[in-house]
């Protein structure tokens, strides 16, 4: 998993921008429950009244409140309000000390409201609590004003209030304090502005919520955009690095990983890493911010229900730990099974014709079904494990909500919590639980992505056994070019216990054709593959113009060579693009001349679009012989100094073979030609024929010399040519 974070570290600036945006998003997300609480508690239950200090108050009500205050508080209150208007209403000055006024107004507000409620109950002739009206408030204010005229009345009233409040416990005092807003609401109702005050508060608070929501949406979109670009860039860079590495691999590394596995690592594995990088930026970075912020909001309150969160988080972590121990091994196994399925699929699709020819469809269907079923069972197990997690998550979340409602209801009954506070607490708790849930989901995805990242890193960090030297040597500027020499060369495949080639020594010169012939599996193609360094020799050396091929750069070496593989390989495009594959220096004239030499002009001209005719992937829309001739033409068009033909004439009929070699001879008079062949007719006129048997040279010379001195060559010749043909050749000599 450190490899995934290393990839993200390469885009540190974008990641920092994402974190900054997520902090803004979390701030908006965490602020919304507070606003919901304000709308419910203040906007609805308290009529939009935020403070026990009224913004506007009638002179009579203010005088009644001042009678219930100390002299200092009364003086402060009187100074805080402007002179009364024509209706006798006084307005709070903008620069008033609100905090000090709240302390001064809270107790008088409560007492005056309770007195108005008592007056309302007396008027109704009941002992039940009655909601007072503006009439009751005015009546109590009038009574207080009349009573205050008596000597010492103010001091006696203050003493009674002090003694009464001292007898109340803290819980009751807090409950009475929450009723201070009711007097302000009653006063606003008396002024006829209660509805306007409430609507103003609701619109203002709702507008702030809407603004925060829009900001949160904008930030979320920006985070998604940046995260997607970063993950796409990581996927692009990984594919590029893997491709560059694989292109530089020798055959040994290709065989080590297998083509199917390399394809899986380049596609499926990189997609896994790319997907997790998006999740990491959008969820993993956000979850801690949201969770910590939620915990801080909950801890700053005085609800006494914080223990419910700790119980929920502990249950959640226990569930995640159990699921991880069960599912983790299966995630690692899944990647191996994907490789296996790709391998089987590739083998079946590329070998569809032999499968049909041998009527093995049923067998291959069973083989594919076995690989497919193994992957399905593993995926089902992991998916069921993850699905099983959701009901438990739902149970934990709903159980947490139930506990909050249960204990929150008791707190509201005692007056220590309001409805809005409980709603906000539930929301914060869900945010905290959801943050842990997001982390748990990522904890599920990370192991699989970690396995994929390890597999990708294995490819990138596996060095090729074929590499350029630190101080490459150049070919001689003057003299003969194209002399290929093997000096006591031995070669052993990686992991093999026996040499495939032993003590091979020969020289191939310009203007000459060197042919290599022998039984199947004797090492002919292996010998040829040592020249372009598809493999490096185990012992000895291969030189070109006296320079060891290992002391040259691969680009410099390959510029000297025109290689035609045993199996003709064409690339999607056109005939012209395939013939010019050797480099940009190849002209149309070079391509047409090469096609003519390779005896390909006839079938190219027969196509409606000629040289612009399309070639399908792998050359599937041309025959084997046509594919082989185009491969030969591709090498000829390059004008190399050394031609390497790895059994490249096997798909040609004898007539085409003879015509091609005759035209090739004229073209390659000054070049070195090395041919690997199975047919005697192909090597018959070679200047030098090497006969291989079990990795050793058992014969070297011309056809005539080998017919006299090499039993292995004689056996090959007699197996392919009749006695009459052998006699005619002998007489011709």
FIMARVO-80634 format. One record per atom (N, C-alpha, C, O): x, y, z. Coordinates in steps of 0.05 Angstrom, whole numbers, plus 5000, padded with zeros to 4 digits. Last residue first. Layout:
% FIMARVO-80634
XYZ...
END
This chain:
% FIMARVO-80634
555943893793558344003806560843933789563044013797552343603765552443893760554944013772555944213762552743103789553743133761554143433754555943503740550343223837553143133837554343173809556643253807545143343821546743543834549743483833551443653829543742843802543843073783545543303795547043433781543842543849545742483827546042713808548242773799539642773877542342793888544442733867546542863866535442653844536042933848538942963860540343143853535542093850535942203823536742503826538542593812534342023903537041943894537642073867539942143861530642603927530842323916533742273907535342453904530942963989531442943960531642653951532642483966530042894043528443094029528743063998526843143984533242504063530442494072528742694056526242664056538142624043536842384032533842374040532242254027539243084074539043104045537542864034535742904017539642864126537643074120537143084090534843094081544042524118541542414126539242604120537042524111548042894106547242694085544542574092542842534074548543154154547543304131546543104109544543154097550642734185548142854193546843014170544443004166555542614158553342414158550642544166548642464154559542984120557843014144555442824142553642864127562742954073564042924099562142914123563042844145559943004025562242824026563042754054563942534060556243374035555243124025557442904025556942664025559443804049558043664070556943394061556643204076561343953999563243864019561743704041562743504050556644113973558243883962560143773983560443533986554944544005553244304001554844063992554643844003560644764044558644784023556944534022557544334035561144754117562244764090559944804070557744884077560944364174561144634164562444624136564444494132557943984227558844004199558944294190557244454198556444014277557543754269558343754240559443554230555944444329556444434301557844174293560044114302550844304379553644304370553844314340552044214326545644224393547044464402549944484394551244664403543943744368543943774397545743994407547243964427547143954312545943714323546243724353548443724364547544344252547444324282546144064290544243964276551644554202549844334210549944304240552044244252552145104161552844994188550744784194548344834193554845284100552645144113553645034140555644894141556445804057557245654081554845534095552945684101554045974012556945964012557945804036560145684034548245613988549545784007552545754006553545544000545145303955547145463943548545663962549745853953541645033992543344883972545645043962547844943959537945214026540745264033542745154013545145164016533045064004533445344011536445404016537345634011533344513997533244683973533744973979534745123962533044324048535644314035535644504011537644634006529344644098529444514072532144534059533444744060529744934143529244644147529644494120530244254120534245464163532345334145532045044153533644924166536646094173535945854187533845714170531845844163541646494144539046364140538846114157540545944156544647094137544646854153541846734153539946874161548547504098545947374100546247114116547946944110551348144093551647874105548847754108547047874119551748484029550748454057551348164066551747984050552548563976554548683995553748644024555048764042548248303952551048233944553048323964555148193968542748313959544448293983547248213976548648083992540148323910539848553928541948553950542748763959541247833888542148073874542048313892543748493889538847503926541647483921542747733907544947833914533447623919534847703944537847693940539247873951532247373871532047663873533547773897534747983897533146843888534646953866534647253866536747383863529446783929532346763936534046873914536246993919524646843900525347033921528347023927529547233930524846403865524746673854525546873875527047063869524745973903527046013884527146293874529246413873519846073928522346053944524746113926526446273933516246013887516546273899519146293915520446493915517045453878517445653856517945933868519746063859515845213927518545193916519045403895521245523894511945653971512245423952514945433940516345643941513045844038513145904010513245643994514545454002513745764091510945774082510745824052508545854041519245784100517845524103515045524092514045314083522546204100521646124074519945874075519145754055524846314149522846504138521746424111520046574100528146134189526345944176524046104163521646034166529946724200529546504218527346314206524946344212534747104173532246964165531946714182533446524180537947694176537447454192534747344185532747464190542748084145540147974143540047714159541747544157546348684154546248394161543348304160541648424173545449194140548049074132548048774136549648634124538949364111540849304133543449194122543649124098534349634086537149634075539249584097541049734101529049604096530749744116533549784106535049954116526749264061526249554057528049724075528549954070527748764082529248854058529149154055531049284049524048724123526848714130528548824107530548964111519248734093519748934114522648954122523749164126519648274062519848534049520448754070521848944064518847894102521447904089521848174075523948294077513548014115515648034136518348044124520148194133511147904066511148174076513148214098514448424100511947344066513247514045513247804053515247944048508747194109511647144110513147314089515247414095503647334092504747454116507847424117509247614124503146994049503247274044504347424068505947614065503146494076505346554057505546854051507746964049498546544108501146504120503446574102505446694110494247094083495046814087497746794100499146994102490947624119492647524097493447234104493447154127488147784163486747794138488547734114487747784091491347784208489447564205487947564179486647364172495648094227495648004199493647774194494147604177495048284278496448024275496547924246497447704242489348624257491148564280492348294276490948094272489648724185488248684211490248624232492648574227491349214140492348964153490948944180491249124196488549514081488849484110489849214118489349014105492249764026490349574036490749534066493049524075495750084001494250214022492150024034490450104050497749803959499449823982498049954006499049944029491249653936494149613933495749633958495149493978485849653939487249893950490249873948491750043957484449153917483249413906484849653915485249843899489748693904487848813923486949083912488449233900493548563867490848443863488848563883486348533878498148783887496848913864494048813859492348953849499348393925498748663933497248813911495248953916500547943895498047933911497348213922495048263927505248153868502948033853500448043870498348133861509048323905507648523888505148413875503148553873511947953932509348023944507748213926505448263932517147783926515047653910512247713922510547543920521048083949519847873966517547733952516147563964522048453909524048253915522848023931523547783926517348753915517848613890519948393894519648173884517848973965515648793960516148633934515348393933522249293957522449073976520248873971520748633972520149673921522349503912522549253930523049033921516349913955515449773931517549583920517049353911519650133995517649934002516749773978516349533979522750493964524050273979522050053985522649813983518650833948520150683928521550443941521650223929517151063996515250893981516650723961515850493957522851004041521151144023519150954010519250704013525251014106524350834084522350984067520351084077526251324149527951374126527051204102527951254079523351164192522251384176523851434151522851564132523350434198524250704204523150914185522050844164521049934192523849954199524850234205527050264215515949964172516249934201519149974210519650034233514349994120515950214130516450194160517350394172511049554116513549544101515449764110517849734109506749734147508249504156510949484142512949414154504850154117505750214144507449974155509250024171503249874070505450074069506550124097509050124101498949574088501349434078503749624078505949544086496549884150496449824121498949674113500849634129494449634211495149874195494649814166492649704159497249204259494849324247495549584234497149744245502948824239501649004257499249134243499249174219505348154235504648404223503048564243501848454262510147654236508447824254507948084239509848224231511646994221511247264211509247414228507047324234515946624258513046674255512646954246513247144261521346724255520346474246517346494241516246384221522847404233522347194253521146944240520146944217527947744205525347624197524847384215526247184213531648334210530848074222528047994213526148144213537048654194534448624183533448344191534348144180541549074231540348814226537648844212536149034217543649544248545249394229543749144219544649024199540149714286540249864261541849724240541449764216541349394329538949324313538849484287537549394268545849654350546049374340543749314321544149204299543750144366545850134346546149854333546549834309540149964404539150114381541250104359540550074335543449724442541549554427540449704402540049574382550349914439547549964447545749794430546349724408555549434450554149624433551449684445550349524460557649024477558949284481557649504464558549734464555148574460554448664487555748934494554949074513557548464412554848584412553948684439552248864441564248664405562348484419559548614419559348854425567048794343565948914367563848724379562048644366568448574294570348564316569348684342570848674362563848604263566248764256568148794279569449004283560748364317560148474291562448664285562748864299560947764357561948024349560948094321560247924305559547414415558647454387559547734380558947924394563246974459562347234450561447224421562247054405563446544518564346634491563246904484562447054502557346364551560246364549560946444521559346424502552146534545553046454571556046454573557246544593549647104508551146854509551946794538552346974555543047354516545947394516547347124520546346944533537547414471538747284494541747354493542847414471536947774434534547704447535247544472533747534491541447984405541347994434538547954446537848084465541847884352540548134360540248164390538948354399544747374361545947604346544547864353545948064359541846994386544047114401545247354387546547524400538146804350537146994370539347124386538947324400541046404323540446654309539646874329540347104325541046004364543546114354543046384341544546584346535545894366536945994390539546134382540246344392534645674317533445934323534846064347535146304348537745184325538145374303537145654309538645844307537444764362538545024370538945224348540445424352534744304351537644284354538944544362541344554368529344274341530244294369533244274373534144244395529743874283528044044300529044034329529643814340536343844254533743734261532243924280533444114290539044354210539244144230536444044237534444154228542644924187540644714183541044504205543244474216544145554165544245384189541945184186539645254182548345904118545845764125546245584149548445474153550646494095551146284115548546164123546746294132552646804038550346694052551246474070552346274061556547404027556247114029553647044044552547204059557047934031557047824004556747524003556647403982560547914093558948054073559147934045561347834038560847284130562047524118560147654098558247524088561046954191559347014168560147284156560247484171564546454225564546734215562746754191563046594172564146064286564046094257564146394250563746554268563045634339564945834328564645824297564845614285560345414399559745484371561745694362562045894375559945114449562445164434561945214405563045074388553244934449555844884461558144934441558144824419546645094469548745114448551445074462551845174485543944964514542544934489544444944465543944824445546444614571546844814550545144754525544944524517542144454627543844374605544144604585542344784583538644644663540944504674542944434652545244354658535345284664535845024652538444904664540245054673534745794683533345584697533945304686533045104698535446084620535246134649533545904662531345844653539145674573536745824580536545854611537445684626545845764554543945604570541545774577541946004587550945724506548645864516546845664531546445444522557445884480555645694493553345854505553646084513562146014429559646094443558245854455557845654442567146124404566845924425564345984442564546004467565046654374567546574385567046384409566546474431562146834314561646704339564346594349565646444335561547434276563247214284562347104311561747264330559947784219558847674243560547434251560947254235561148354185562448104191561448004219561948134239559348864170557548644170558748374175557448164170564149214130561949214150560248974147559748884125571049344122568749184115566649194138567449184161573250044132573549754129570949614122568949744117571750534183572750444156572850144156572650014176569650584234568650764213569450674185568050734166567350034273569550174259568450344237566550274222562050194320563150024299565350174285565350424284563250404388562250444361563450254342565750154346561250184453563250214432561950244405559750144400558550484514558350324489560550384469561750604469558950454576560650594557560550434531562350274526554850144598555250414608556950584589556450824586550849764551553249814567553450104576552350284563543849604558546049734543548449774562548149814586541648934573541649224577544049344563545949204557538148384589539448514566539348814570537148924570535248284633537848164632539448264608541948244608531748824661532148654638534948534639536848674646529348834728531148924707531348724684531248484688523448974756524948744746526748834724525748904702520349414767522949394780524549144772526849104781515749344738517349584733520149554744522049644733513748854759514448884730516349114726518349084712512948994812514748774806515648784776517948734770509149394809511849464816513849244810516149304803504749074796505649274777508549344783510249364765504448784843504848634818505848834797507548754780503449184881505849024883506548874857508848854849498449364863500849544862503449394864505349454850495348904874495648994846498149174843499649154824495748914930496748684915497248764886499348684874493149404939495949364947497249134933499549144924488049294921489649484906492649464913494349504896486748934962486748844935488449034917489948934900487249285007488949045005489048944976491148864966483449714996486349754996487949504993489949494978478149555003479249584976482249594975483549504956477549525058476849295042478249305014479249115004478750035073480349815084479849555069481649385068474450295050477050325038478950105048480650015033470650135086470350055058472950085044473649915027472650375133472450085131472149985103473349785095472150915121474750795125474750495123476650375113466550935120468050995095470950875098471950765079465550825173464550645153466050685127466750495113467551265198468851015203467950805182469450625175463951635177466751665171468251405176470051335161459151445199459551425170462451465163463451335144459951585253459751295245460251265215461651075207459952145247462252005258462251715250464351605242454852215225457152305210459652165220461352075204451652035267451651885241454051965224455151795210452952425305453552145310453651985284455451825280450752875281453652865285454552575290456652485281445252725282446652775256449652755259451052635243444352695337443952455320445452485294446852305284445253235350446953025361446752765345448752635340441153495322443953545315445753325325447653245312436753275350437053225321439953275312441053105297437853485401437853195397438153125368439652935360437354025391439953925400440053625396442153525388431954055377433954115357436654015365438153915348429553945428429153765405431353805384432453615373434154035483431954115466431853925442433653775437435753855550436253835522433753915507431553865516434153895602437053945597437753925567440053955560428953765617429454035609432354105603433054335599427453255626428653395649429253685643429953845660425853125576423853125597424853275622423253405636430753125550428853335543426653355565425653575571432952665573434252925578432353155572432253355586429452275553429552325582430852595588429852735607430852335499428052395508427952445538426552625547436052155499435552435493432752515502432352745511435451615509436651775530436252075525436152235544432551495460431651405487432751595509431251705525435551725419432851815423431851745451430451895464440451445426440351735429437551835434437152005451438750915418439850995444439751295448439151395469437150955364435250885384436250965412434651065428442051075338439851275338437851215360436851395372444650585349445750835360443551055360443351195380441450235319441650205348442750455362441850525383442650435268439850455279439850425309438350565323448150295266447250575262444450615274443950815288448149745275449649925293448650205291448250345311444949575232444149515259445549705279444249815297448049735189445449855193444449815221443249995233452449395197452749685198450149825203449950005219449848905189450948965215451449265218451049385240448448965135446348935155447348995183446049125199453849015112451949235111449649195132448949395145456748545115457548765132455348975134455049105155454848215076454148155104454848375123453648405144457448425033454648465035453648415064451948555074462648235042462148525043459148595046458448785060461647695037462747795062462248095065461448185086459847674985457947605007458947705034457447785051464547814959462247984957460247934979459048114990467947384972468647654981466247844980465848004998464946964949465646964977466247244987465247325008464747124895462247094911462847104941461347224956470147094882468747354881466147344897465447534911470846544887472446724904471047004905470947124926467346354848466946274876468446464895467446534916469546584801466846654810466446594840465346754855474446324797474346614802471646704812471546874830472445804789474245864812474246154818474146234842469645874741468245804766469945864790468845964811473845974705471746174709470246124735469646314750476645494707477945744714475945964721476346114740472445154689473745104714475145364724474845434748471245364639469145364660470345324687469445444707475945234611475245514616473145544639473445714656475444684613477844804624477245104630477945204651470644594586470844514614473244654627473044734651472144794536469944924551470044854580469545024597475944424522476844704528474644854542475245024559472743974515474843964535475644254543476044314566469344134474468244064500470344074522469844164544473044214431471444444442470444384470470544544488476343884404476843904433475244134445475944234466477043714350474543674364474843684395473743524409481543854323481743614340479143554356479143384373479744314299480844094282480943834298480443624286478544644342476344544325477344304309475844104305483744724361481644624379479344504362478344284368486344964317487044694326484944564344484544324343483145464320483145284297484044994304482744804296484145714369481445624363481345424340479745244339488445924397488645654386485945534378485545294379487046414415489246404395489446124382490446094360483046274451482446444429484546434407483946444383485745944488483445834473482946004448482445904426489646284509490446034496488145924478488645834456486446684532488346744510489146494494489246494470483746394572482246534550484046584526483246534503488046234604486346034591484846154567484746044546489846754621491646564607490046354592490546304568485446964647486447094623488246904607488146904582485046604690482846624670483746754644483046664623489946714716489346444705487146454684487346324663489147244732491347174714490846904700491146874676484947154767484447324743486647264723486047244699487546864806485446734790484746894765484046774745490847244827492047014815490046874797490646784775487047584849488747684828490047454813490347464788484747274890483147354867484847444844484247384821488247214932487846984914486447064889486846944868487547694958490147634946489847404926491147414905482347634975482947854957485647804943485947854919482647215011481247174986481847394966481947334942485247435056486647225040485347185013486647124993481047825073483747905063485047685046485947745024476347625098476347685069479147735057479547695033477347525152476047325136476547375106477047185091479747975172481147725175479947505158481347325150475748355160478348365146479948105149481148015129471648205194471248185165473948185150474248045131473848335244473048055238472848015208473847815197474648895239476948715244476248425237477848285225469449085233471349115211473648915214474548795195467348965284466148845260468148855236468448655222470449295316470549005320469448865296470548655287468949805296471749715293471949405297473449275282463549805313464249825285467049725280467449565261463949795368462549575355463249575325463649355313466650295376467850045384466649805370468049625361462750655357465350635343466750375350467950245333458650565395458150515367460750475351460950295335461150725443460150455440459750385411460450165403462251265431464451085436463550785434465050625423456951465427458751465404461051265408461751125389455151415480453851255458455551245434455651035420458051775509458651495512457451325490458451105484455652265502458052205486458751905487459951805469451352485528450852245512453252155496453051985478451552975552452052735569451552475554451552265567451053475529448753285528449053055547447052945556453853945521453553845548451153645549449553655567458954005468456254035480456153915508458153795517463953875451463554155460460754195472460354395486463453355432464853395458464353685469464353725493460953445383459553305404460753355432459353395451465053715356462453845360460853715383459653845400469053325357469553585370466853735375466553855397466752925327467352875355467753135370466853165393466553195277464053105290464453055320462853135337472053255266470353485269467753425283466753575300473452715261474652875283472953125288472453205311470252575216470052435242471052605265469752625285472052925176469252925184468952805211467452905228477552775174476753055178473853075189473253215208477252225162478352315188477552605194476952675217474452255110473352115133474552215159473052275178477652495071475252635082474252515108473452665126481552145056482352405066480052555079480552715098478251725039480051685062481051955073481351975097475151984997473951865021475851845045475251935067478152214956475452314961474252214988472552355000483151964955482952254955480152354964479952564977481751424955483451534976483151834978483051945000478751384908477451334934479051454957478051574976482751474870480351654872479051634899478351834912485951034882487051304885484751504887484951694902482650604868483250654896484350934901483851054922482850654812480350684826480850744855479450914867488350554802487150814794484550864809484051084819488850034820490350244833489150514827488950684845485449774782484949754811486349974826485150104844487949904734485250004740484549994769483350174780492549594741492749894741490050024745489950224758490249084737491649164762491849474763491449594784487949074685486349034709487649144734486449284750492849244651490049334649488649314676488149524689497749054664497649304650494749414649494449654647496648564687497948764703497749044691497549244705494548284643492848334667494048554684492548724694499048274610496648414601494848484625493748704627502447954641503248234634500848394625500548634632499547474640499947624666500747914661499748084675499947334586497347374598497547534624495947714629505547264579504147484565501447544578500647774581509847154634507747054615506247294604505747494618514347254666511747354674509347234659507147204670518346954639518046944668515247034677514046904694518047094586517246824593516846794623515246634633519947614590517347564580516347294588513947264596525147514609523247654627520347614617518547574633527347254563527347124590525247244608523847104622527147604521525347374521525147244548523047134555527948244553528848024536526747804537524847814552524548874555525048604566526348424544525748454521523049364536525849314539526549044550528948974553517549324539518749344512521749294514522949184495516949344594516449094580517649094553518648894543518049884605519649674617519349414601521349284595514150154576516950204570518749984581520649904569509649944603510049894574512949934567514149774552510250134655510149844650510749784621512349604615510050694644512450574657512550274651514650154645504950744622507250824607509750694618511450584603501750574665501650424639504150484622505250314609503250964702503850684707503750524682505550354677501251434677504151404682504951114687506951024678495651324675497251374651500251324655501551194639494551274730494151054712495751084686496950884677495851804745497251584757496951334739498951194734491952084715494852134710496551904721498451824709487351894740487851844712490751884704491851724688488152114791488151824788488551744759489951544753487952664779490352544791490452244787492552134779482752714757485152784741487652654752489352544737479752564802479552404777481952464759483052274747481052964838481752684844481652514819483352334816478953424812481853394816482653104822484653014811473453284811474953344786477953304790479253174774472253214865471952984847473453034821474652844810473253734883474853504894474653264875476653144869469254014855472154074850473953844860475853774847464753774878465153754849468153804843469353654827465353944931465353664925465853614895467253424888464954504924467454394933467654094927469753994918459554534908461654634890464454514898465954434880457054324954456754194928459054274909460154104895458554714992459354434995459254284969460954124963455955164971458855164973459954874976461954804963450654984977451755044950454755044950456054944932450554965034450054725018451154754990452454574979451455495049453355285056453055035040455054905032446755715027449355805017451555595024453255535007442855455057442955415028445655495017446755355000444055655108444255365103444455305073446055145064442956195099445656115106446055815101448155735092437456155090439156255069442056175074443556105055435755985141435455805117437155885094438255715080436856455170438256205176438056005153440055865146433356815144436256875146437856615151439856565138428356565148429456625122432456665123433956575106427956535205427856295189429056335161430656175151428057085219430156905229430256655211432456565204423457275192426157395186428357205195430357165181419556975217420056935189422857045181424256925165419857195270420256915265421056855236422956715230418657745261421157665273421857375267424157305260413457705240415657815223418357735234420157675219410657495283410857345259413157435241414557285229411257925321412257655327412657485302414657355298409258435320411558375302412558095306414658025294405658645357404658565331406858495311406358495287406958765408407658975389406558905361406559075343405458285432404058535440404558755420402758925416409357965409406557925402404858165409403058245394413758155435413558195406410658155397409758295379412457975487412758255482412458325452411158515444412557425480410057555488410157855483408057975475417957365468415957295448413257425454411857515436420157515516420757675492418657615471417757805457418157105548417257375554417757555530416157725523420856675526417956675524416856965530414857045518426156685538425356775511422356805509421356955492426456465588426756755586425856855559424857085557426255935594423656065590423956365587421956505583431255765607430355715579427755845573426955875550431355865661432856045643431956015614432056205598428455445683427255715683428655905664427356075651432355045674429755025661428355295660427155365640436455235708436855215679434255195663433955315642433755165756434555435748435155445718434355635704433154615758430754785756431455065746429955185730438554475763436954375741434454545736433854625713440354725811441454805785439754725762439454875742434754885855437154735848437954815819436554955805432655465891432355295867434955145862437155255865433655825931432455565939432255365915431655135920435356275905437356125921436255855928437855665932430656485885432556365866434556195881435555995871428356695932427056485917428956345898428756095896431957085949431456855966430156625950430756395955431657435905434157315913433757065929435056865925426257595907427257455883429857305890430257075882425957855957424357625952425357455928425357215929429458285947430158085968428557835964429657615967426758565907429358455901430158235921431258035914422258725938421858555914424458415907424558175900424559065975423158825984422858625962423158385966426459475942428459315958427059055967428358835967421559675922423559565904425559385919426159165909418959865968417859645953419959515934419959265932420360305999421860056003420859815987421759595991413760585994416560616004417860336008416660166021410260465932410460445961413360465970415160375956410760445878410560715890410760705920411360905933410659935861413360055864413260325877415260435885405459815852406659715877409359855882410159885905404660035801403160135824404560065850404760225868408059715770408460005771407160125795408160305808405759215778408559265788409059565790410259655810400859295752400959225781403659285793403859395815402659375700401159595714401259545744401659735760404858885689406559125688405259355703406659495718400258565692402358525711404158765713405058845734397558775647396258785674398458755695398358905715400858665605400358945611399158965640399859155654400558105606403158235609402758525618404058625636395158025595396257935620398858075627399358155649395058225542393458355563394458285590394658455608398257865514399258145518397658285540398858455554397457255552397057425529398357695535399257745557400056615574399056885578398857035551399856945531397655965578399356145563398356425564396056475557397155665642395755795620397655975605399256125618397155105682398855295668397355405644396455245627391655055729393454955708395055175695394355415698387955265763390755245774392655135753395055115759383155755742384355485741387055495754388355705756380556235725379656085748380655805749379155625756382356575689380856345679379756175701378155995697385256925720382957035705381156805695378756845692389156585738387256695757384756795743382556755752391956495691390656265704388556365724386456245726393957005681392156885662390656655674388256625669397257075725394957255722392957145703390557175707400956695713399356665738396856835736394656765744403256915668401856655666400056615690397856505687405557365690403457405670401857145667399357145664409257125722407257295735404857335716402557335724412456885685411056715704408756865717406656765723414557355660412857165645411256995663408856955658417457575702415257725691413357545675410957575676421257175710419457245732416957385721414657335729424057165661422656925671420557005692418256905691425957695659424257585637422657355648420257335643429257725705426757885703424857785681422457795685433357355687431657295711429057475710426857365715435457615639434557345640432557295663430357205658437558145639434758095631433757815637431257785640442958125655441058305669438158235664436458255681445257785619445357715648443257875664442057785683444358085573443057825576443057735605441057625615447558535581444658565581443258305585441158285599452558325574451858425601448858455603447658405624452258195519452857985539451958075567450757925582451258685493449258475493449658265515447758175528452059315500453459085510451558855514450258825535450359675439449759595467451359335474451859175457450559925390453059875404452659775432454559785448445159995372446959805358449459735374450359515373439959995422442160135408444059935396444559725408433359775414436059715425438159855409438159835384427860225419429560045403432260015415433460215424421360275448424160345449425860135434425259895436414960535437416760305433419660405433420260595419410860905436411960825462413860585460414260455481409361075388407760855399408760765426407760575437413161455377410361555381408661335393406661395407418761185414417561315391414661395397413761385420423261285469420861165457419861325434420061565433430461295459427961415470425561295456425761215433433960665460433560935451430961045463429360895476437360275509435160315491434860615484435360785501441360265546441760095522439560155502439960075478439960545591441760665573441960525546442660635525436660165616435460415607437260555587436260675568440459765629438259705610437059965599436459975575443660035666444859925641442659875620443059945597439860125707441060355693442260275667442060415647438759595721436659765710437760005695436760075674443659435740442659305716440459475704440259495679443959775785445959795764444959675738445359785717439459605815439559885805441659915783441160055763437058965792438559135810438759415798438259455775430258855767433258855765434459005788433059145803424958925769425858665777428958635776430058435783424359415746423659395774424659125786425059105810425559305694427559455709426959435739428759445756420759075677423158905679425359045696426658905711417459525678416859295695419259115699419859015721419859835639419759935666419159705686420359695708419059515594421759565603421759665632423459585648413459555590414659295595417559325606418359185624412860095579411659985603412959715610413459665633415560165530416560305555415460175580416860145600416659575492414959795500416059915526417159775543422359425452420759375476419159615483420059845480426559065407424759295412422959225435422158995439429858635418430858855401429159105403430159325400430458375485428758435461430058665445431258845456434457895510434358185507432758255482433658195460434857355506432857455525432657765525430957875538435557165437436657275461434357365480432257445471432956975392435656865399436656945426438356815437426956785365428156965385430756835395430756615406423856485333425956635320427356825339428857005330420356205366419256415350421356595337420856825331422255775393422556025406421656265389422056495396421055345358420155335386420255605399418555665416423155555308420355445310419455465339417355585345428255785315426355885294423555805299421655955295430555495358430255785359428055885340426256035347429954945345429755045373429055345373427155435387430054895288428054755304427654895331425454955339434255235273431555275261429455145278427255255282438455035303437555315308434755355296433055485309439054525282438254555310437154835316435254865331440654665231438154525234437154545263434754595268445554895244443455065232440754935235438755065239448254445261447854665280445554845270443954945285448354125214446654045237446154265257444054275269451954465181449054435175447354335198445154435203457154425196455654665204452654625200451054745215459353975173459053975202457454215212456354215235459354135119457853895127457253895157455153825166462954565121460154605112458354375123456254425133467554295138466454525154463554565147461854605165468253935096467553835123466454055140464554005156469554295055467154135053466254025080463954025087474354505076472154685071469554525069467554605081477254025075476854165100474554355098472854375116477353925020475853745038475353865065473353815078480754325002477954334994476254155012473954225019485554135025484454405033481454425026479954525041485953644999485653645028484553915037482753925054486653824946484353654953483853664983481553694992491554084951489154244943486654084950484654204959494753654962494453864982491954034976490554114994494353384913493353254938492953464960491053444975496853744878493953684875492853554900490553614907502053694900500653954900497653914897496054044911503553154894503053264921501553534921499953584938504052724859502152944853501453094879499153144884507252364881508352494857506552724848507352884832504152144921506152344928507352484905508352714907501451744895499951994901501952214908501452454903505551364894504551474869502951734873503251924858505951274948508251384934507351504907508351714899501151024959501551294970504051434957504151674954502350544932500050714923500451004933500051194918506550354962507050414934504750594923505250764906504250235010506050465009506650544981507150774975501749765000500050005000501750255000500950474991
END
